[in-house]
């Protein structure tokens, strides 16, 4: 069907739906819009996803679609376009600001540490050369020597500035020697700093796509039919989220819900079976389709996120460097307020050694160094050091919350599969798994929550014996039987593209 005809059919579908707000069936739509019945089912699934429709099963096992939330689209219209634009704008802005902030962090962390260390070294050198008693002579007669010292200081700063580039080139030079010794080469210094502050890429960035592929493979291995509990076990989504997710999946891959004679809803994806590649479905049919209860769920679990890719030693060194910057920034800010503008040699001699040395060196470049001492060596490094601690600290807190969410989803995914495959005699201990990906905080409470969430979809019968509480999902067993019966009547020959009967060559 052409794109124009598809849009016209969907627009006609929406007109019909708006006139039948109390609900209609696929047959109602087919009669009102003169559409083929299979096409009417597809368009209703698409509308149910876009407008958050509700599905109800009638006594005659027909599915009734209604739209109690109205017809405000999730994907089109001014509001949806504004949300997409805002999302893209914020994402692009976040990327730009992130890189700008990363460059600033590298310069600030290494640059200020180098400046503070060299100021301390210069103070020690000047003190050893004659102490404060000769500072007046040096200021009058040895300004050239002080300028020469300052030049060397800035030369060392530039060298440290490009230290990350040096380490990166060294990494390439010594990569082969590391490989021969069986050690992995370290990452460049600037990447290590970024990893400490911002962390690494999300290891689950492709998890949603992997879930879709697993669902497609499962459909191909099960004659294009799937039930909501199976979808929950494949994705780890609770019932309410899974209902919206499977409708979106129907809209994306041409599926539609239908009711069995027993009143259960199954989702049919007939067109997705028309594939030449059968490798994934053969794997499922061979060993993964009915493997028995397994707490690891269908497909790999989502991975936990690490704080950074650095070693603990490297992160400790970054903490030490930032602490030095924090202490020096606090020191210079306090001394700048306490000392004020230095106008005479006597005031310079009376000032603290490190502060006086920095003021003396800055006086070669600035007529009034006091603002630089207050802001450049005090306020700026102090604020930088504060945020250098704050950002990883907030990220660490958020990381813990994200990992807890990942653990809960993995546990829920495993638990739903155990319930679907076992049905009877289920205990919360059946969901236990020693792997860290499946162990959130208050794990026992989360395992009980799995029973509650599945119970909100299909109420279990509860028994108590000497070992504790036992749950029997008898209604779920009937739904599983209805799904198996629906699969049994599907002709296996319809689950593929068949033999080639014409070849253009």
N, C-alpha and C positions, 0 to 999 in steps of 0.2 A: 504494500500500500504506500502511495506517495505521501510525502510530508504534508502536503496541502489537504489531502483527503483525511489524513489522521487528525490534523487539527480541527477540521470541520466536524468529524465524528465526535471528537472530545468536547467541542463547544456545544454540539447538540445534546450530548450526554448531560452537561452541566445545566442546560436549560430545563431538561426533563427533571433532574434532581431538585432544582429550585422550586418546581411546581408540586413536588411530592415530598415535602419535608418530613412527613411521618414515616417515610421509608418505602422502598420498593425492592422487587427482586430483579434478577437478570432478565427474566421473561417480561416483566413490566417495561424495562428499558428497551428490550428488543421490539416490543409492540409499539411503544410510544415514539421511538426514533427510527424504526424500520432498519434495525441493525441485525446482523447475524448473531445468534445466541452466544457462540464462543467469543465473538468480538465484544458483545455487551458485558460479558463476565470480565474480560481484560480491562475494559474502560471503567467499570465499577471499582475494580481493585486499585486502579490508578487514582481515581477520585477519592477513594477511602484513604489512601496514603496522603494525598495532597491536602485534604480538608479534615483530616483526623476523624474519619467516619467510624461508626459503630456497627458491628456485625451481630445479628441475632438469628437463632435457628428456630424455625416455626415447627408446628406439630407435623407438618408434611415433609420435614427435613429439608426445607428450602432455606436459603440464606437471605435475610432481609437486611438491606443497607439503609441506614438513616444517618443524618448529619446534625446532631444536636448542637454542635459548636458553630454552626453556620458555614459560610463558604469564604472564609478568609484564607487565602492560599499560603502555604508554607514556603513556596518557591517562586511565586510571581507577585506582581503588584509593587506599589511604591515602597511599602514597608519591608518586603523581602529584599528588593533591590538595595534599599538603604542599608539593611543589615549586612548584605554581601559586600557593598562598597566600604562600609565602615570596617568590616572584618579585614578586607584586603589592605585598606589604608593603614590600619593599626598594625597589621602584620609587617608591611613594608617599613613603616616607621620604627617598629621594634627592631627589625634587622639592622637598619641604618644606625640607630642609636646604640644598638648593642656593639657593632663594630667600632663606632666612635668611642664608646666607653671602654672597650677592650684596649684600644690604642692608648687612651689616656691612662688606664690602669698600669700598663707596662711601663710607660714613661715615668709615671709618678712613683711606682713601687721601687724600681731600680734607680731612677734618677735621684729621688730624695734620699734614698739610703746611701747612695754614693756621695751626695753632697754633705750629708750629716757626718759620714765617716771621714771625709776629707777635711771638713771643718775641725773635727776633733783631732785629726792628725796634725793639721796646721797649728792648732792651739798648743799641742804637745811640742811641736818643733820650735815654735816661737818661745815657749817657756824655757826649753832647754838651751836656746841660743842666747838668752840673757835676761828672761823674766820681764816683769812689768817695768823695772827701773830704766830699761833702755828703749822702751816703746816710743818715747818722744823722739830720740835720735833716729830710730828707724823710720818714723813717720816723716822726718824732714830729709834725711840723707839717703835712705835705702828704699825709696819708693819704687825704684826700678827692680830691685830684688823681690819685693813683694808682688809686683806685677808679674814677674817671671814665675813666682810660686803659684799665683792665681792661674796663669796660663797652663801650667802643668796640671793643676786641679781640673780645669775644664777639659784638658786633653784626656785625662783619665775618665771623666764623666762620659765623653763621647765614646770611648772604648767600651765602657759598660753598657752604653745605650745600644750598641750593636752586638752585644754579647749573644743575644738569641740567634742572630744570623751566624755567628761563629759556631755555636753549638750545633746548629742545623747542618752546616757544612762538615763539621767533625762527625756528625752522625752518619752522613753518607760515606765519608772516608773510611770509617771503622766498621761499617755494616758487615763486611765480609768477615772481619776478625771476630766480631760478636757472634756471627752465625757459626763460625768454626768452634767457638767455645760453648755453643749451645745456649747463649744468653740473648734475650730480646733487646734490641737497641731502644734507648729511651727516646721520648719525644722532645722536640726543641723546647727551649725555656719559655718562649712566649706562649706556646700551646699549653704547657704545664701550668702557667699562671692563669690562663683562661679556664682551664679545667678545674682549678681550685675555686675560682670565683663563680663560674657559670655552669660547671658540670659538663657532662657529655651529652651526645644526642640520645634521644629517647630510643631504647632498644625495641620498643613496641610500635614504632611508627608505621610499620606495615602489617600490624596484627589484624586490623579490620579487613584488609584485603585477603589475608590468609584465612580468616573465618569464612569469607565469601567463597573462596576456592574449596574449602572443606565442605561447605554446604552443597555446592554444586556437585562435588565428587560423591557426596552422600546421596544426593538425589539421583544421580546416574546409577548408583549401585542399588537403589530402592525404587526403581520404576517411576521416577518423577514425582513421588508422593512423600510428604513430610508432615508430621504433626507438630503442634506448638511445643509439647514437652521435648521433642527431639531437637527442635530449634533452640530451645533453652539450654539443652545439654551441649550443643555445638558452640554456642556463643557465651554462655554464662550469664545471660540477661535474666532478670526476674520477670514474672509473667506480664506485668503491665508494660514494661519496656519491650519485652519480646513481641507482644502483640503489634506494637507500632513498627518494630524492626522487621517482622515478617511481611507486613503489608508493604513496607518500602521495598523489600526484596522482591515481592510479587510485581510491583510497578517497574522495577528495574530489569527483571528477567522474565517477564511475560507469564507470571503465575497467577492463579486465582483460587480463592477458597471455595470449597463445596462441602455440603453436609452429607454424611453417610446415613443409611437407614436407621442406625442406632442414635442419630442426633449428634454425632461427633463431627467437628470441623477438621477437614484435612485440606492441605494446600497442594494443588496440582501444578506441575511445571513440565508440560508435555514437550514443548519446543526445545527445552534444554537437553533433552535426550538425543537430539539429532547431532551427534558428534562423531567424528571419525576417530579421534583419540580415545582409546578405552583403557589406557594404562592405570589411571587413578581409580576407576571403578573396579578394575580387576583386583587391585590391591585391597580395596575395601571388601569385595566379595570373598577374597581368599582368607583374610585374617582379621579385619578390623570391623566388620559389620556386626558380628555377634560374638565378641571376645569374652563376654562375661563381665561381672562387676569389676571395675577398675577405677581407683580414686584419681587417676591422672586425666580422666576425661577424654573426649575425642579431639585429637590434635594436641600439639605441645602447649604447655601453659605459657602465660605471659611472663616475661622476664622482669625481675626486680631491677630497679634503677640504682646504680652506684653513685656515691657522692662525687667521685672524680676518678680519673684514670691514673692518678699519681700514686706513688708509694706514700706510706705514712711519714717516712722520713722527709720526703720532699715537701709535703704539706706542712710539716713541723717547721721546716726552714722558712717557708713563706710566712708562717705565723711569727717567727722570730724577727724577720726583716720588718714586717708590718708593726710589730711591737716597738722596735727601735724607732721607726718613723713616728709612731704615736707618742713615745716619750720625748723625743726631740721636739716635735711640734708643740706639745704642751709646754716644754721648757722655754722655747723661744717666744711663744705667745705670752707666757707669764712675765718673762724678762722684758719684753717689749713694752708691756703695760707698766711694769714696775720701774724700768730705767728711763724710758722716754727718749727724747732726742739727745744725742751726745754731741756737745759743741766744743769741748776742750779736751786736751790731752789728759788732764787730771781725771776728768769723768771717765775717759776710756780706760785709764789705769785702774780706776776704782770699780769698774764693771766686772762681772764674772768672766773668767778666762775664756770659755768657749763662746759666750755671747759677744765679748769684746773682740775676739778674733774674727768672727763672722761680720761684725759691724765694720771692723777695720778693712777687711777684704772688699766688702760691698762699697765702701767709701771711694774706692778707686774707679767705680763705674757709675755711682749715683751721688748726686749732690746731697740728697737727704735719704740715707738708707733706712730710716726708722719705719716708713710704711712697708718697705720690703721685708724688714725683720718681723713686723707685726702680721702681715698678710702672707707674704711669700714663704717665709720659714716657720710661721706659727699657725695661722688659721687654716691655710690650704692643706698642708700635710696632716693637720689634726683632723679636719673633716674627711679627707681622703682615707686616713687610717680607720676612722670610725665606720665609714661605709664599706671599706674593704673587709671589716669584720661582720658588718650587718648583713650584707648580701649573702655570703655563704651561710650565715646563721639562719636567715629566713629561708633560704633554699633547703637547708638541712631539715628544718621543721616541715616545710612543704613536701620534701622528699619522703619523709616518714609517712605523711598522710597519703601520698600517692602510692607508696609501696603497700600500705595497708589496704588501699582500694584494689590494687592488683591481686593481693593475697586473697581478699574476699571473693573477687570474681573467679579466680582459679578454684577456690574451694567450692563456690556455688556451682561452677561448671562440673566439677567432679561429683558433687552431691546429686545434682539433677540426673546425671547419667546413672549413678547407682540406683536411684529411685526408679528410673524408667526401666532399667534392666532387671532389677530384683523385685520390685512392686510390693512384695509381702515380707514380713519379718524384718523390717528396717529399724535399725538403731542409729543414733547419732554417731556412735563409735565407728560405724561403717564408712564414715566420711573422713576419718582421721588419716593423715599422711605426714610422715616425719620431714618431708622436704620443706625447706624454708618458704618456697613459693606458695605453699598451701597452709601456712600457719600464721594467721593474723592474731592480733591481741584478742584476748577473751575468746579463744578458739572454740571452746565448748558452746558458748552463747551463739557464736556465728553458725555452728553446726545445727543448733536448734532452730536458728532463723531460717535455714534451708528448708526444714520441715514446714515451718509456718508459710514461707513463700510458695512452696509447691502446694500446700494446703489451701492457699487462697485461690488456686486454680482447680484443684481437685481435693475435696475434703477426705482425709484418711480416717480409718477406724483405728481407735487407740486401745491397746491392751497393756496390762502391767503384769510382769512375771517376776521371778526372784532376781533376775538380772537387770530389771529396770523397765523402761517404757518401750513398747514395740508399736510400730506404725504399719498399717496395711492399707495400701492405696487401691481399694477394690474398684472404684470408679475409673481410675487410671488404667487398670487392667482391662476393663471393658473397652476403653478408648484404644488401647494398644491392639486388642483383638479386632476392632472395627477397622483400624488402619491396615492391619495384616490382611484382612478380607478384601479391602479395596485394592491392595497391591496384587492379591492373588488373581483378580479378574483382569488385570492389565496383561495384554498379549506381549510376551517377551520380545516378539518380533517388532513391536513398536518402540523398543528402547534403543534403537540405533538407526543408522542411515541405510542399512541394507547393502546388498551387493551392487557393484557398478554395472549398469546396463547400457551405458553409452560412453564413449571416450572420443573427444574431439580429435585426437591424434589418429 
